[in-house]
């Protein structure tokens, strides 16, 4: 289940678990260390007390002053808290390991054996019989008591007896519980601070990755051109993925543009073949009808009404012939090279329409020498684009035309500030009879496209509100 969680939850939870685990380990370590330190402190204090008592009792053992020894070992317990005094015990053994005096005479009678008072004390008695000259502790005799054994030695190190101090482990536990309480308070305070910070840090760390995943999830459901993602860029792995995703997205956009161009080219080619076939089929009977009218006009003797009717039919047939001829674009490239004057002629032809709409024309012609391009076709392309741009430009609008030569390419760009071309219309822009205006039949761009294709050129259209640009690029051989 945890593996199926989103990283927006998985990372903060993981950090929180690490914080809790670390806090638990540190707290457990501190608690164990506190228990050991408390135990060492208790033993150290008890042994120091035992050493002082042992030096104090030594003269009483030498002079066999039982009463003074009894009062001496009771002094520390008389000064202790009432809650602690019942839990402590002091026993003095003589050189023969017999009970010499104790703080509890009723349980440990004089001259008695430790093993006689309690069977568990046999281990303690056995350890004391080993006659160690250094103090030591014993914890395995009684599960509730800790015994500190301090030898009582004469000046010449002769054993005079043994002092036994017994402390209840409850004293150690009381101090230990107090330490545990303090450690727990500090631990909870640290966790209360670190958990929100860890959650915030985890969310912040995974935010770029989540945003990248959301962007990748849009691929296949939205067009690449519509996907806009403000990705995190850095030198870490997420930044690297973001950079690669941006490259992939750009490639998908280019692929989408190429696919659209290919579909448009295939559709236009199919339409061209269809219209050419239809045009040829129309031309055959159309030519026969025009020849018949010409023959009738030459050799016939029609009356006035018939002449008017025949003339009207002839003009209609000629209009049909011109329309059909526009659909039959054939590349009959002439030898006349394109000159700067040819380009200026196109400017002259549109100036009347430009002045009529009071359009501001920005004309820049950088061609200053003849170019090996068919002048008739290039003039027709330029004139078609300029006439369409003049029609699209509003009154008092702006029209920009730039003709340049870049290395081995002839480039023509026409811009206007008219209404932009909608995407759904852009796909059928170069198809015949696709014009949406009230004037014309929509063949101007169709003819322009066919001429550009015949000259192995490229035509591009960019349209946005208040600016539409047609760019023609023709190779110069």
VOGU-3710 file (C-alpha; in Angstrom, 3 decimals, decimal comma):
1> xxxxxxxxxx> 0,000/0,000/0,000  2,834/2,401/0,847  4,429/1,797/-2,575  1,227/2,927/-4,292  1,135/6,260/-2,481  1,968/9,436/-4,336  5,380/10,937/-3,631  3,604/14,023/-2,313  2,674/11,830/0,678  5,362/9,153/0,529
11> xxxxxxxxxx> 8,330/11,508/0,926  6,908/13,502/3,895  5,846/10,262/5,558  9,291/8,760/5,016  10,958/11,825/6,518  8,533/11,703/9,450  9,318/8,015/10,016  13,050/8,761/9,901  12,572/11,567/12,436  10,551/9,312/14,742
21> xxxxxxxxxx> 13,008/6,436/14,376  16,006/8,692/14,993  14,318/10,325/17,967  13,497/6,887/19,394  17,080/5,627/18,964  18,561/8,785/20,469  16,078/8,707/23,364  16,741/5,016/24,039  20,490/5,667/23,971  20,136/8,589/26,355
31> xxxxxxxxxx> 17,910/6,559/28,675  20,364/3,643/28,790  23,240/6,055/29,344  21,236/7,846/32,053  20,545/4,539/33,834  24,217/3,600/33,734  25,296/7,055/34,926  22,722/7,007/37,745  23,879/3,551/38,808  27,533/4,580/38,699
41> xxxxxxxxxx> 26,750/7,738/40,651  24,878/5,805/43,333  27,635/3,196/43,639  30,345/5,853/43,708  28,598/7,788/46,481  27,907/4,615/48,441  31,516/3,412/48,164  32,829/6,809/49,244  30,480/6,727/52,209  31,594/3,186/52,983
51> xxxxxxxxxx> 35,271/4,172/52,883  34,646/6,994/55,358  32,682/4,707/57,656  35,334/2,002/57,375  38,072/4,398/58,505  35,856/5,646/61,319  34,954/2,150/62,560  38,500/0,788/62,444  39,498/2,100/65,972  36,286/0,670/67,415
61> xxxxxxxxxx> 37,089/-2,732/66,018  40,613/-2,566/67,438  39,247/-1,662/70,911  36,164/-3,856/70,550  33,848/-0,868/71,160  30,567/-2,321/69,895  28,357/0,556/70,987  30,468/3,254/69,273  30,539/1,161/66,102  26,723/0,839/66,210
71> xxxxxxxxxx> 26,232/4,594/66,621  28,718/5,344/63,872  27,040/3,176/61,211  23,632/4,660/62,091  24,723/8,280/61,674  24,230/8,391/57,810  20,860/6,690/58,108  19,651/8,969/60,884  20,404/11,977/58,646  18,688/10,434/55,585
81> xxxxxxxxxx> 15,096/11,093/54,580  12,515/8,992/56,337  11,370/7,644/52,984  14,899/6,392/52,232  16,063/5,183/55,699  14,082/1,887/55,735  15,555/0,900/52,432  19,194/1,067/53,588  21,198/-1,400/55,627  24,730/-1,409/57,090
91> xxxxxxxxxx> 26,461/-4,499/58,474  29,940/-4,769/60,005  31,629/-8,183/60,023  34,655/-9,033/62,146  37,815/-10,743/60,892  36,073/-14,165/61,153  33,181/-12,901/58,940  30,764/-12,914/61,864  28,243/-10,159/62,383  29,834/-7,581/64,636
101> xxxxxxxxxx> 27,169/-4,888/64,457  24,326/-3,825/62,072  21,676/-1,162/61,702  19,051/-3,897/62,098  20,161/-6,028/65,088  16,911/-7,962/65,204  17,482/-9,427/61,766  21,293/-9,591/61,960  22,215/-10,616/65,567  25,753/-10,155/66,867
111> xxxxxxxxxx> 28,204/-12,999/66,190  25,752/-14,557/63,738  26,531/-15,636/60,147  25,078/-13,904/57,121  24,019/-17,226/55,640  22,064/-17,960/58,808  19,919/-14,845/58,448  19,002/-15,461/54,810  20,019/-18,286/52,530  20,666/-15,918/49,612
121> xxxxxxxxxx> 23,429/-14,240/51,634  25,616/-17,337/51,304  26,895/-15,978/47,979  27,700/-12,677/49,663  29,461/-14,477/52,510  31,468/-16,547/50,030  32,622/-13,456/48,134  33,662/-11,692/51,356  35,670/-14,731/52,430  37,922/-14,175/49,406
131> xxxxxxxxxx> 39,420/-11,181/51,347  39,669/-8,606/48,605  41,563/-5,497/49,638  39,508/-3,271/47,331  35,845/-2,307/47,631  33,435/-4,046/45,263  29,709/-4,342/44,542  27,405/-7,361/44,300  24,008/-7,200/42,540  23,056/-10,864/42,037
141> xxxxxxxxxx> 22,424/-11,733/45,675  19,041/-10,045/46,057  17,023/-8,811/43,030  15,919/-5,771/45,045  19,223/-4,824/46,679  22,699/-3,654/45,719  25,498/-4,540/48,129  28,694/-2,474/48,501  31,486/-4,375/50,262  34,321/-2,283/51,805
151> xxxxxxxxxx> 37,200/-4,095/53,550  38,308/-2,633/56,937  42,093/-2,859/57,087  44,658/-1,971/59,706  47,596/0,275/58,917  49,647/-2,759/57,983  46,825/-4,018/55,677  45,783/-6,660/58,144  42,047/-7,451/57,706  40,037/-6,220/60,709
161> xxxxxxxxxx> 36,606/-6,812/59,269  34,200/-5,896/56,453  31,623/-3,153/56,048  28,530/-4,049/53,986  26,165/-1,328/52,754  22,865/-2,341/51,158  20,834/0,037/48,997  17,418/-0,702/47,579  17,233/-0,587/43,794  14,070/1,475/44,153
171> xxxxxxxxxx> 16,268/4,487/44,956  18,088/3,933/41,672  14,785/3,511/39,822  13,358/6,706/41,300  16,287/8,703/40,015  16,170/6,848/36,702  12,440/7,511/36,214  13,025/11,187/36,850  15,703/11,210/34,151  13,446/9,289/31,740
181> xxxxxxxxxx> 10,699/11,841/32,300  13,051/14,686/31,406  14,330/12,853/28,304  10,761/12,113/27,211  9,731/15,760/27,527  12,708/16,911/25,489  12,126/14,173/22,880  8,465/15,071/22,440  9,368/18,748/22,121  11,968/17,961/19,449
191> xxxxxxxxxx> 9,523/15,691/17,564  6,817/18,369/17,741  9,237/20,799/16,057  10,837/18,419/13,545  7,706/16,624/12,302  6,021/19,721/10,781  9,374/20,854/9,404  10,003/17,402/7,907  6,537/17,352/6,365  7,067/20,816/4,870
201> xxxxxxxxxx> 10,524/19,867/3,596  9,174/16,664/2,030  6,357/18,521/0,274  8,815/21,119/-0,996  11,225/18,449/-2,255  8,534/16,544/-4,169  6,722/19,579/-5,600  8,876/19,775/-8,791  8,544/16,007/-9,329  4,764/16,107/-8,878
211> xxxxxxxxxx> 4,490/19,049/-11,270  6,587/17,151/-13,825  4,380/14,059/-13,427  1,242/16,161/-13,954  2,724/17,647/-17,125  3,693/14,206/-18,417  0,185/12,944/-17,650  -1,244/15,549/-20,031  0,638/14,029/-22,984  -1,749/11,936/-25,029
221> xxxxxxxxxx> -4,789/13,787/-23,696  -3,878/17,266/-24,937  -2,105/18,546/-28,003  1,608/19,251/-27,427  1,107/22,872/-28,512  -1,466/23,343/-25,709  0,776/21,962/-22,943  2,525/24,757/-21,075  4,585/23,733/-18,026  6,748/25,905/-15,811
231> xxxxxxxxxx> 9,216/23,191/-14,886  11,912/23,206/-12,206  15,396/23,421/-13,713  18,438/22,574/-11,623  21,445/20,277/-11,704  19,793/17,489/-9,736  17,954/14,467/-11,157  14,560/16,193/-11,177  16,029/19,148/-13,053  17,569/16,727/-15,566
241> xxxxxxxxxx> 14,198/15,024/-16,089  12,546/18,414/-16,515  15,066/19,404/-19,176  14,638/16,133/-21,069  10,853/16,467/-20,850  11,015/19,968/-22,318  13,151/18,669/-25,201  10,671/15,839/-25,783  7,738/18,271/-25,671  9,396/20,544/-28,242
251> xxxxxxxxxx> 10,043/17,547/-30,493  6,405/16,501/-30,177  5,323/20,031/-31,113  7,609/19,979/-34,153  6,265/16,542/-35,053  2,710/17,861/-34,750  3,524/20,806/-37,030  5,167/18,494/-39,574  2,205/16,126/-39,490  -0,173/19,002/-40,095
261> xxxxxxxxxx> 1,948/20,220/-42,974  2,119/16,748/-44,458  -1,640/16,293/-44,153  -2,218/19,710/-45,659  0,214/18,954/-48,519  -1,403/15,593/-49,197  -4,863/17,111/-49,068  -3,873/19,954/-51,393  -2,193/17,523/-53,763  -5,322/15,372/-53,829
271> xxxxxxxxxx> -7,484/18,442/-54,377  -5,112/19,578/-57,122  -5,379/16,266/-58,924  -9,155/16,283/-58,578  -9,585/19,863/-59,760  -7,157/19,320/-62,631  -9,128/16,310/-63,773  -12,423/18,171/-63,499  -10,957/21,191/-65,266  -9,760/19,079/-68,193
281> xxxxxxxxxx> -13,149/17,400/-68,477  -14,829/20,823/-68,501  -12,345/22,296/-70,971  -13,123/19,745/-73,665  -16,832/20,577/-74,144  -16,166/24,210/-73,220  -13,692/24,576/-76,098  -16,226/23,041/-78,465  -18,938/25,473/-77,367  -16,651/28,488/-77,755
291> xxxxxxxxxx> -15,615/27,320/-81,236  -19,271/26,902/-82,174  -20,051/30,451/-81,007  -17,077/31,848/-82,941  -18,231/29,982/-86,088  -21,777/31,230/-85,661  -20,581/34,817/-85,221  -18,467/34,615/-88,404  -20,810/32,826/-90,749  -24,256/33,262/-89,242
301> xxxxxxxxxx> -26,734/36,091/-89,796  -28,501/36,366/-86,447  -31,034/38,999/-85,524  -30,416/41,563/-82,764  -31,933/39,499/-79,943  -30,014/36,385/-80,970  -26,749/38,343/-81,171  -27,226/39,680/-77,640  -28,039/36,225/-76,363  -25,046/34,638/-78,121
311> xxxxxxxxxx> -22,782/37,403/-76,795  -24,056/36,864/-73,250  -23,465/33,119/-73,551  -19,966/33,735/-74,935  -18,988/36,018/-72,050  -20,295/33,444/-69,561  -18,333/30,683/-71,240  -15,182/32,824/-71,237  -15,624/33,457/-67,533  -15,935/29,719/-66,966
321> xxxxxxxxxx> -12,789/29,204/-69,065  -10,843/31,711/-66,979  -11,981/30,072/-63,758  -11,043/26,635/-65,045  -7,694/27,950/-66,310  -6,902/29,179/-62,792  -7,196/25,575/-61,598  -4,671/24,356/-64,169  -1,418/25,772/-62,861  1,425/24,514/-65,000
331> xxxxxxxxxx> 5,076/25,422/-64,473  6,126/27,008/-67,745  9,109/28,918/-66,392  10,359/31,617/-68,714  13,924/32,783/-69,185  13,229/36,358/-68,075  14,988/36,780/-64,712  13,397/38,600/-61,800  14,496/42,248/-61,658  14,021/44,920/-58,978
341> xxxxxxxxxx> 11,625/46,699/-61,364  9,393/43,608/-61,533  8,961/43,827/-57,774  8,306/47,573/-57,865  5,616/46,971/-60,506  3,633/44,951/-57,971  3,851/47,863/-55,561  2,548/50,245/-58,221  -0,440/47,977/-58,951  -1,665/47,920/-55,324
351> xxxxxxxxxx> -1,117/51,593/-54,487  -4,592/52,599/-55,646  -6,235/50,158/-53,198  -3,763/51,159/-50,474  -4,557/54,849/-50,867  -8,290/54,177/-51,017  -8,194/52,586/-47,516  -5,547/55,062/-46,285  -3,247/52,204/-45,299  0,262/52,900/-44,003
361> xxxxxxxxxx> 2,552/50,833/-46,255  6,035/49,929/-45,057  7,832/48,752/-48,201  11,383/47,396/-48,083  12,860/45,946/-51,259  16,483/44,874/-50,817  16,786/43,294/-54,267  19,179/45,466/-56,282  20,152/43,028/-59,044  18,418/40,451/-61,282
371> xxxxxxxxxx> 17,822/37,046/-59,734  17,542/33,704/-61,585  13,847/33,326/-60,723  10,828/33,312/-63,111  9,607/36,893/-62,943  6,008/36,195/-64,011  5,408/33,584/-61,303  7,120/35,612/-58,578  5,151/38,736/-59,540  1,920/36,746/-59,400
381> xxxxxxxxxx> 2,800/35,361/-55,962  3,698/38,804/-54,640  0,615/40,441/-56,146  -1,730/37,763/-54,749  -0,322/38,158/-51,241  -0,410/41,966/-51,390  -4,001/42,074/-52,661  -5,137/39,667/-49,932  -3,276/41,710/-47,310  -4,874/44,962/-48,518
391> xxxxxxxxxx> -8,333/43,362/-48,307  -7,643/42,066/-44,772  -6,172/45,348/-43,479  -8,568/47,762/-41,796  -8,862/51,359/-42,884  -5,954/53,444/-41,563  -4,220/50,166/-40,786  -0,645/49,065/-41,388  0,809/46,863/-44,113  4,423/45,684/-44,142
401> xxxxxxxxxx> 6,239/44,092/-47,093  9,870/42,953/-46,989  11,706/41,400/-49,954  15,205/40,173/-49,134  17,905/37,811/-50,339  19,541/35,557/-47,742  22,467/33,581/-49,165  20,919/31,326/-51,808  17,286/32,020/-50,890  14,748/34,629/-51,948
411> xxxxxxxxxx> 12,523/35,623/-49,041  9,225/37,503/-49,182  7,266/38,485/-46,048  3,899/40,301/-46,056  2,351/41,419/-42,743  -0,972/43,097/-42,014  -2,847/44,077/-38,851  -6,233/42,741/-39,916  -8,298/40,008/-38,317  -6,307/36,917/-37,476
421> xxxxxxxxxx> -6,932/33,601/-39,185  -8,593/31,066/-36,899  -6,933/27,638/-36,467  -9,862/25,757/-38,017  -9,632/27,958/-41,121  -5,840/27,733/-41,256  -6,014/24,024/-42,143  -7,988/24,785/-45,332  -6,386/28,135/-46,154  -4,754/27,081/-49,433
431> xxxxxxxxxx> -7,648/25,018/-50,754  -9,544/26,359/-53,787  -12,886/28,046/-53,148  -12,160/28,156/-49,401  -12,302/31,970/-49,144  -14,813/33,191/-46,613  -15,027/36,708/-47,923  -17,862/38,066/-50,010  -15,479/38,942/-52,842  -13,432/36,552/-54,982
441> xxxxxxxxxx> -13,532/32,804/-55,360  -10,625/31,881/-53,056  -8,238/30,860/-55,834  -5,523/33,460/-55,105  -3,877/31,519/-52,258  -4,444/28,236/-54,097  -2,551/29,553/-57,108  0,155/31,011/-54,843  0,612/27,656/-53,091  0,826/25,774/-56,394
451> xxxxxxxxxx> 3,414/28,205/-57,796  5,551/28,012/-54,639  5,454/24,204/-54,723  6,461/24,134/-58,395  9,516/26,268/-57,581  10,456/23,955/-54,646  9,784/26,752/-52,184  8,084/27,002/-48,814  5,125/29,043/-47,645  4,453/29,692/-43,955
461> xxxxxxxxxx> 1,619/31,497/-42,216  1,632/32,903/-38,683  -1,502/34,570/-37,419  -2,371/36,142/-34,094  -4,621/39,019/-33,089  -3,625/42,219/-34,951  -0,888/40,553/-36,989  -0,888/37,984/-39,797  2,315/37,159/-41,671  2,768/35,237/-44,929
471> xxxxxxx> 6,388/34,209/-45,578  7,562/32,799/-48,904  11,033/31,244/-49,286  12,267/30,311/-52,775  15,614/28,668/-53,550  17,883/30,544/-55,938  19,644/28,143/-58,287
//
